[in-house]
């Protein structure tokens, strides 16, 4: 998401906001012509928001929070609610709920800023190369030198939890920059959940087997998401010290070039018959060909523990062009490879999505835009803002599309 500006309200207290909503006067779910509206990421349409940050005059204490309002007039908490202090200059200690993306590796372009074609990728543009920290707990951020950043979080919540189980979910990471050359990042994310009863483990194994069978019989987005959820539920019962290991390397040596490669491996002690996307290798490259023209490309490769479930990959390419006078054009194409089990391709599980859009700056704090977006095989946009429907034979083969009007403001 774009960063937002902050406006000082009183000494040490700032208010800020960033918003984007999209409304499609005409669209298609593959069966009917419809209208639809939502955020780029789905889940309603956030049309009002306030983020509050406070910093002491000496810069050594503060807090962050947010309040969001949906067009349905449901008020919700924001992404952050934490307070922090700096007992010494190189150490920041905080507690609360975070949206801390200091270590996150993003590669966003094209349709990411419209109605996102969520059927046409496995890993999103945000966090494509490395995950951010959206957890709750006690965090320490240490900067012993300008080039080195270290982050450690222990997920202590208001629930009473056995200390051993809490420590199984500790996460820690670092970023080291060699100025003008390269930036290297690494991260450990604990995923152990504590031992369940034999009956609970057996139930979780049965649920996973059922979800796997459903997915093979009908390999759709819904059954795949159910399979991922069942996999996570089983991992949460096994009592092992499961974790994810991540690494990222960004190239800084070439002017006009943004390039990075990311790696993730989900470690499960003793293994499982199936775990969705056990390993990910991702790549992102963007080049500013000239001041007004940029080309971006990204991709990711995924494997699973079950050797019968073939690897999958996603890929995309996009262009941005500054037309002048506040006008800008962008376009992209995304592709997700099909599901294959034992070498046999499952029908309708690959997707191609594309977008072509134009935006116009309004004032210094907003823009308006319009785009045309399409997606194959009954693809879904923005987590069911537009949900692809089957044809009369029940097959997910339809073409879905939308003409969204985007409004964005920041303060």
Secondary structure, DSSP 4 states (H G I P E B T S, - for coil): -----EEEEETTEEEE-EEEEEEEEEEE-SSSEEEEEE-TT-SS-EEEEEEEEEE-TTSSEEEEEEEEEETT--EEEEEEEEEEEEEETTEEEEEEE--B-SS-B----GGGGSS--GGG-SS-STTSSB--B--EEEEEEEEEETTEEEEEEE---SS---HHHHHTT-EEEEEEEETTTEEEEEEEEE----BPPHHHHHHHHHHHHHHHHHHHHS--HHHHHHHHHHHHHHHTTB-S--EEEEEEEEE-SSTTEEEEEEEEEEE-TT--S--TT-EEEEEEEEEEEETTEEEEEEEEEEE-SSTTB--EEEEEEEEEEEEETTEEEEEEEEEEPPPEETTEEPTT--EEEEEEEEEEE-TTSEEEEEEEEEESTT--BTTTTB-----TTS-S---EEEEEEEEEEE-
